[in-house]
Amino acid sequence: MSKLWAFIVVIVAIVIAVLAILLPQTALKPIFVITTFFDVMIPILAVGALIKYLSCCSKSKSCE
């Protein structure tokens, strides 16, 4: 299942890259909205994961 998931992600990435090259700039507006969403979301999730790791993970406790 893991290899299938990785294959699907790679295919989707290649399709989006080809569309970004072939389509005019106005047709790519929905893709830019999605990338802006991830540009904002990923650092917030990373900081949340770091705070969770620093606050609850130690040798005596386990993160749940």
PDB file as gemmi writes it, atoms N, CA and C in Angstrom:
CRYST1    1.000    1.000    1.000  90.00  90.00  90.00 P 1                      
ATOM      1  N   MET A   1       0.825  -1.195   0.000  1.00  0.00           N  
ATOM      2  CA  MET A   1       0.000   0.000   0.000  1.00  0.00           C  
ATOM      3  C   MET A   1       0.867   1.257   0.000  1.00  0.00           C  
ATOM      4  N   SER A   2       1.989   1.204   0.698  1.00  0.00           N  
ATOM      5  CA  SER A   2       2.864   2.367   0.788  1.00  0.00           C  
ATOM      6  C   SER A   2       3.463   2.722  -0.570  1.00  0.00           C  
ATOM      7  N   LYS A   3       3.861   1.716  -1.333  1.00  0.00           N  
ATOM      8  CA  LYS A   3       4.438   1.976  -2.655  1.00  0.00           C  
ATOM      9  C   LYS A   3       3.383   2.521  -3.611  1.00  0.00           C  
ATOM     10  N   LEU A   4       2.168   2.035  -3.487  1.00  0.00           N  
ATOM     11  CA  LEU A   4       1.081   2.543  -4.319  1.00  0.00           C  
ATOM     12  C   LEU A   4       0.812   4.010  -4.007  1.00  0.00           C  
ATOM     13  N   TRP A   5       0.775   4.359  -2.730  1.00  0.00           N  
ATOM     14  CA  TRP A   5       0.550   5.744  -2.322  1.00  0.00           C  
ATOM     15  C   TRP A   5       1.662   6.646  -2.854  1.00  0.00           C  
ATOM     16  N   ALA A   6       2.897   6.215  -2.746  1.00  0.00           N  
ATOM     17  CA  ALA A   6       4.019   7.011  -3.246  1.00  0.00           C  
ATOM     18  C   ALA A   6       3.930   7.174  -4.762  1.00  0.00           C  
ATOM     19  N   PHE A   7       3.550   6.131  -5.461  1.00  0.00           N  
ATOM     20  CA  PHE A   7       3.399   6.198  -6.912  1.00  0.00           C  
ATOM     21  C   PHE A   7       2.311   7.191  -7.306  1.00  0.00           C  
ATOM     22  N   ILE A   8       1.194   7.173  -6.608  1.00  0.00           N  
ATOM     23  CA  ILE A   8       0.098   8.104  -6.897  1.00  0.00           C  
ATOM     24  C   ILE A   8       0.529   9.540  -6.655  1.00  0.00           C  
ATOM     25  N   VAL A   9       1.240   9.792  -5.572  1.00  0.00           N  
ATOM     26  CA  VAL A   9       1.705  11.146  -5.269  1.00  0.00           C  
ATOM     27  C   VAL A   9       2.667  11.638  -6.344  1.00  0.00           C  
ATOM     28  N   VAL A  10       3.565  10.783  -6.792  1.00  0.00           N  
ATOM     29  CA  VAL A  10       4.518  11.169  -7.837  1.00  0.00           C  
ATOM     30  C   VAL A  10       3.789  11.472  -9.144  1.00  0.00           C  
ATOM     31  N   ILE A  11       2.825  10.665  -9.507  1.00  0.00           N  
ATOM     32  CA  ILE A  11       2.061  10.894 -10.738  1.00  0.00           C  
ATOM     33  C   ILE A  11       1.299  12.218 -10.662  1.00  0.00           C  
ATOM     34  N   VAL A  12       0.659  12.494  -9.532  1.00  0.00           N  
ATOM     35  CA  VAL A  12      -0.072  13.761  -9.370  1.00  0.00           C  
ATOM     36  C   VAL A  12       0.890  14.940  -9.463  1.00  0.00           C  
ATOM     37  N   ALA A  13       2.053  14.832  -8.858  1.00  0.00           N  
ATOM     38  CA  ALA A  13       3.040  15.912  -8.920  1.00  0.00           C  
ATOM     39  C   ALA A  13       3.511  16.150 -10.353  1.00  0.00           C  
ATOM     40  N   ILE A  14       3.726  15.087 -11.100  1.00  0.00           N  
ATOM     41  CA  ILE A  14       4.157  15.233 -12.494  1.00  0.00           C  
ATOM     42  C   ILE A  14       3.054  15.870 -13.334  1.00  0.00           C  
ATOM     43  N   VAL A  15       1.819  15.460 -13.125  1.00  0.00           N  
ATOM     44  CA  VAL A  15       0.698  16.039 -13.874  1.00  0.00           C  
ATOM     45  C   VAL A  15       0.567  17.527 -13.581  1.00  0.00           C  
ATOM     46  N   ILE A  16       0.667  17.917 -12.317  1.00  0.00           N  
ATOM     47  CA  ILE A  16       0.575  19.336 -11.956  1.00  0.00           C  
ATOM     48  C   ILE A  16       1.737  20.114 -12.559  1.00  0.00           C  
ATOM     49  N   ALA A  17       2.929  19.542 -12.561  1.00  0.00           N  
ATOM     50  CA  ALA A  17       4.082  20.224 -13.152  1.00  0.00           C  
ATOM     51  C   ALA A  17       3.901  20.421 -14.656  1.00  0.00           C  
ATOM     52  N   VAL A  18       3.397  19.415 -15.343  1.00  0.00           N  
ATOM     53  CA  VAL A  18       3.164  19.539 -16.785  1.00  0.00           C  
ATOM     54  C   VAL A  18       2.082  20.578 -17.058  1.00  0.00           C  
ATOM     55  N   LEU A  19       1.017  20.565 -16.267  1.00  0.00           N  
ATOM     56  CA  LEU A  19      -0.038  21.566 -16.444  1.00  0.00           C  
ATOM     57  C   LEU A  19       0.482  22.975 -16.185  1.00  0.00           C  
ATOM     58  N   ALA A  20       1.361  23.121 -15.221  1.00  0.00           N  
ATOM     59  CA  ALA A  20       1.922  24.443 -14.923  1.00  0.00           C  
ATOM     60  C   ALA A  20       2.754  24.966 -16.084  1.00  0.00           C  
ATOM     61  N   ILE A  21       3.365  24.065 -16.831  1.00  0.00           N  
ATOM     62  CA  ILE A  21       4.162  24.484 -17.989  1.00  0.00           C  
ATOM     63  C   ILE A  21       3.261  24.803 -19.190  1.00  0.00           C  
ATOM     64  N   LEU A  22       2.233  23.999 -19.399  1.00  0.00           N  
ATOM     65  CA  LEU A  22       1.435  24.108 -20.615  1.00  0.00           C  
ATOM     66  C   LEU A  22       0.299  25.125 -20.544  1.00  0.00           C  
ATOM     67  N   LEU A  23      -0.318  25.292 -19.391  1.00  0.00           N  
ATOM     68  CA  LEU A  23      -1.492  26.162 -19.288  1.00  0.00           C  
ATOM     69  C   LEU A  23      -1.097  27.622 -19.118  1.00  0.00           C  
ATOM     70  N   PRO A  24      -1.966  28.534 -19.553  1.00  0.00           N  
ATOM     71  CA  PRO A  24      -1.690  29.955 -19.320  1.00  0.00           C  
ATOM     72  C   PRO A  24      -1.813  30.309 -17.839  1.00  0.00           C  
ATOM     73  N   GLN A  25      -1.268  31.447 -17.467  1.00  0.00           N  
ATOM     74  CA  GLN A  25      -1.202  31.858 -16.064  1.00  0.00           C  
ATOM     75  C   GLN A  25      -2.587  31.972 -15.424  1.00  0.00           C  
ATOM     76  N   THR A  26      -3.585  32.423 -16.167  1.00  0.00           N  
ATOM     77  CA  THR A  26      -4.923  32.592 -15.596  1.00  0.00           C  
ATOM     78  C   THR A  26      -5.579  31.259 -15.272  1.00  0.00           C  
ATOM     79  N   ALA A  27      -5.248  30.220 -15.999  1.00  0.00           N  
ATOM     80  CA  ALA A  27      -5.827  28.903 -15.735  1.00  0.00           C  
ATOM     81  C   ALA A  27      -5.218  28.249 -14.503  1.00  0.00           C  
ATOM     82  N   LEU A  28      -4.101  28.763 -14.035  1.00  0.00           N  
ATOM     83  CA  LEU A  28      -3.411  28.165 -12.888  1.00  0.00           C  
ATOM     84  C   LEU A  28      -3.820  28.785 -11.554  1.00  0.00           C  
ATOM     85  N   LYS A  29      -4.770  29.699 -11.568  1.00  0.00           N  
ATOM     86  CA  LYS A  29      -5.162  30.379 -10.334  1.00  0.00           C  
ATOM     87  C   LYS A  29      -5.591  29.400  -9.225  1.00  0.00           C  
ATOM     88  N   PRO A  30      -6.396  28.350  -9.500  1.00  0.00           N  
ATOM     89  CA  PRO A  30      -6.747  27.401  -8.424  1.00  0.00           C  
ATOM     90  C   PRO A  30      -5.528  26.686  -7.830  1.00  0.00           C  
ATOM     91  N   ILE A  31      -4.538  26.399  -8.651  1.00  0.00           N  
ATOM     92  CA  ILE A  31      -3.328  25.739  -8.138  1.00  0.00           C  
ATOM     93  C   ILE A  31      -2.576  26.674  -7.204  1.00  0.00           C  
ATOM     94  N   PHE A  32      -2.533  27.966  -7.537  1.00  0.00           N  
ATOM     95  CA  PHE A  32      -1.852  28.930  -6.673  1.00  0.00           C  
ATOM     96  C   PHE A  32      -2.554  29.067  -5.330  1.00  0.00           C  
ATOM     97  N   VAL A  33      -3.891  28.960  -5.328  1.00  0.00           N  
ATOM     98  CA  VAL A  33      -4.637  29.015  -4.066  1.00  0.00           C  
ATOM     99  C   VAL A  33      -4.269  27.818  -3.198  1.00  0.00           C  
ATOM    100  N   ILE A  34      -4.167  26.649  -3.801  1.00  0.00           N  
ATOM    101  CA  ILE A  34      -3.811  25.444  -3.049  1.00  0.00           C  
ATOM    102  C   ILE A  34      -2.392  25.551  -2.502  1.00  0.00           C  
ATOM    103  N   THR A  35      -1.457  26.029  -3.300  1.00  0.00           N  
ATOM    104  CA  THR A  35      -0.078  26.129  -2.821  1.00  0.00           C  
ATOM    105  C   THR A  35       0.058  27.181  -1.733  1.00  0.00           C  
ATOM    106  N   THR A  36      -0.708  28.267  -1.829  1.00  0.00           N  
ATOM    107  CA  THR A  36      -0.684  29.277  -0.769  1.00  0.00           C  
ATOM    108  C   THR A  36      -1.218  28.686   0.527  1.00  0.00           C  
ATOM    109  N   PHE A  37      -2.272  27.877   0.432  1.00  0.00           N  
ATOM    110  CA  PHE A  37      -2.830  27.211   1.610  1.00  0.00           C  
ATOM    111  C   PHE A  37      -1.763  26.353   2.291  1.00  0.00           C  
ATOM    112  N   PHE A  38      -1.033  25.558   1.519  1.00  0.00           N  
ATOM    113  CA  PHE A  38      -0.004  24.707   2.100  1.00  0.00           C  
ATOM    114  C   PHE A  38       1.195  25.513   2.595  1.00  0.00           C  
ATOM    115  N   ASP A  39       1.515  26.621   1.919  1.00  0.00           N  
ATOM    116  CA  ASP A  39       2.605  27.485   2.387  1.00  0.00           C  
ATOM    117  C   ASP A  39       2.319  28.029   3.774  1.00  0.00           C  
ATOM    118  N   VAL A  40       1.065  28.281   4.077  1.00  0.00           N  
ATOM    119  CA  VAL A  40       0.687  28.796   5.395  1.00  0.00           C  
ATOM    120  C   VAL A  40       0.525  27.658   6.395  1.00  0.00           C  
ATOM    121  N   MET A  41      -0.065  26.546   5.982  1.00  0.00           N  
ATOM    122  CA  MET A  41      -0.410  25.470   6.899  1.00  0.00           C  
ATOM    123  C   MET A  41       0.804  24.685   7.392  1.00  0.00           C  
ATOM    124  N   ILE A  42       1.760  24.399   6.547  1.00  0.00           N  
ATOM    125  CA  ILE A  42       2.880  23.531   6.914  1.00  0.00           C  
ATOM    126  C   ILE A  42       3.724  24.096   8.056  1.00  0.00           C  
ATOM    127  N   PRO A  43       4.118  25.374   8.048  1.00  0.00           N  
ATOM    128  CA  PRO A  43       4.886  25.877   9.198  1.00  0.00           C  
ATOM    129  C   PRO A  43       4.099  25.858  10.505  1.00  0.00           C  
ATOM    130  N   ILE A  44       2.791  26.104  10.434  1.00  0.00           N  
ATOM    131  CA  ILE A  44       1.973  26.069  11.649  1.00  0.00           C  
ATOM    132  C   ILE A  44       1.927  24.657  12.212  1.00  0.00           C  
ATOM    133  N   LEU A  45       1.735  23.665  11.361  1.00  0.00           N  
ATOM    134  CA  LEU A  45       1.733  22.277  11.823  1.00  0.00           C  
ATOM    135  C   LEU A  45       3.099  21.861  12.353  1.00  0.00           C  
ATOM    136  N   ALA A  46       4.163  22.343  11.725  1.00  0.00           N  
ATOM    137  CA  ALA A  46       5.513  22.006  12.186  1.00  0.00           C  
ATOM    138  C   ALA A  46       5.779  22.574  13.572  1.00  0.00           C  
ATOM    139  N   VAL A  47       5.362  23.807  13.806  1.00  0.00           N  
ATOM    140  CA  VAL A  47       5.557  24.405  15.133  1.00  0.00           C  
ATOM    141  C   VAL A  47       4.723  23.660  16.168  1.00  0.00           C  
ATOM    142  N   GLY A  48       3.501  23.294  15.820  1.00  0.00           N  
ATOM    143  CA  GLY A  48       2.669  22.522  16.743  1.00  0.00           C  
ATOM    144  C   GLY A  48       3.287  21.177  17.086  1.00  0.00           C  
ATOM    145  N   ALA A  49       3.843  20.495  16.097  1.00  0.00           N  
ATOM    146  CA  ALA A  49       4.494  19.208  16.347  1.00  0.00           C  
ATOM    147  C   ALA A  49       5.743  19.381  17.203  1.00  0.00           C  
ATOM    148  N   LEU A  50       6.495  20.453  16.963  1.00  0.00           N  
ATOM    149  CA  LEU A  50       7.690  20.715  17.767  1.00  0.00           C  
ATOM    150  C   LEU A  50       7.322  21.006  19.212  1.00  0.00           C  
ATOM    151  N   ILE A  51       6.284  21.807  19.427  1.00  0.00           N  
ATOM    152  CA  ILE A  51       5.848  22.111  20.794  1.00  0.00           C  
ATOM    153  C   ILE A  51       5.378  20.842  21.491  1.00  0.00           C  
ATOM    154  N   LYS A  52       4.620  20.005  20.797  1.00  0.00           N  
ATOM    155  CA  LYS A  52       4.165  18.746  21.389  1.00  0.00           C  
ATOM    156  C   LYS A  52       5.355  17.861  21.739  1.00  0.00           C  
ATOM    157  N   TYR A  53       6.319  17.774  20.852  1.00  0.00           N  
ATOM    158  CA  TYR A  53       7.500  16.949  21.098  1.00  0.00           C  
ATOM    159  C   TYR A  53       8.290  17.462  22.297  1.00  0.00           C  
ATOM    160  N   LEU A  54       8.507  18.772  22.363  1.00  0.00           N  
ATOM    161  CA  LEU A  54       9.302  19.338  23.450  1.00  0.00           C  
ATOM    162  C   LEU A  54       8.585  19.287  24.787  1.00  0.00           C  
ATOM    163  N   SER A  55       7.258  19.357  24.778  1.00  0.00           N  
ATOM    164  CA  SER A  55       6.536  19.417  26.043  1.00  0.00           C  
ATOM    165  C   SER A  55       6.186  18.049  26.606  1.00  0.00           C  
ATOM    166  N   CYS A  56       6.060  17.030  25.785  1.00  0.00           N  
ATOM    167  CA  CYS A  56       5.597  15.755  26.337  1.00  0.00           C  
ATOM    168  C   CYS A  56       6.570  14.599  26.145  1.00  0.00           C  
ATOM    169  N   CYS A  57       7.515  14.711  25.277  1.00  0.00           N  
ATOM    170  CA  CYS A  57       8.408  13.579  25.030  1.00  0.00           C  
ATOM    171  C   CYS A  57       9.658  13.679  25.898  1.00  0.00           C  
ATOM    172  N   SER A  58       9.785  12.727  26.745  1.00  0.00           N  
ATOM    173  CA  SER A  58      11.008  12.573  27.523  1.00  0.00           C  
ATOM    174  C   SER A  58      11.183  11.083  27.776  1.00  0.00           C  
ATOM    175  N   LYS A  59      12.218  10.723  28.470  1.00  0.00           N  
ATOM    176  CA  LYS A  59      12.476   9.299  28.687  1.00  0.00           C  
ATOM    177  C   LYS A  59      11.454   8.671  29.631  1.00  0.00           C  
ATOM    178  N   SER A  60      10.848   9.475  30.503  1.00  0.00           N  
ATOM    179  CA  SER A  60       9.892   8.922  31.450  1.00  0.00           C  
ATOM    180  C   SER A  60       8.459   8.946  30.931  1.00  0.00           C  
ATOM    181  N   LYS A  61       8.169   9.750  29.916  1.00  0.00           N  
ATOM    182  CA  LYS A  61       6.811   9.858  29.381  1.00  0.00           C  
ATOM    183  C   LYS A  61       6.805   9.458  27.913  1.00  0.00           C  
ATOM    184  N   SER A  62       5.641   9.068  27.451  1.00  0.00           N  
ATOM    185  CA  SER A  62       5.498   8.787  26.020  1.00  0.00           C  
ATOM    186  C   SER A  62       4.469   9.740  25.433  1.00  0.00           C  
ATOM    187  N   CYS A  63       4.681  10.138  24.202  1.00  0.00           N  
ATOM    188  CA  CYS A  63       3.733  11.031  23.526  1.00  0.00           C  
ATOM    189  C   CYS A  63       2.565  10.218  22.999  1.00  0.00           C  
ATOM    190  N   GLU A  64       1.387  10.680  23.286  1.00  0.00           N  
ATOM    191  CA  GLU A  64       0.182  10.016  22.778  1.00  0.00           C  
ATOM    192  C   GLU A  64      -0.703  11.014  22.118  1.00  0.00           C  
TER     193      GLU A  64                                                      
END                                                                             
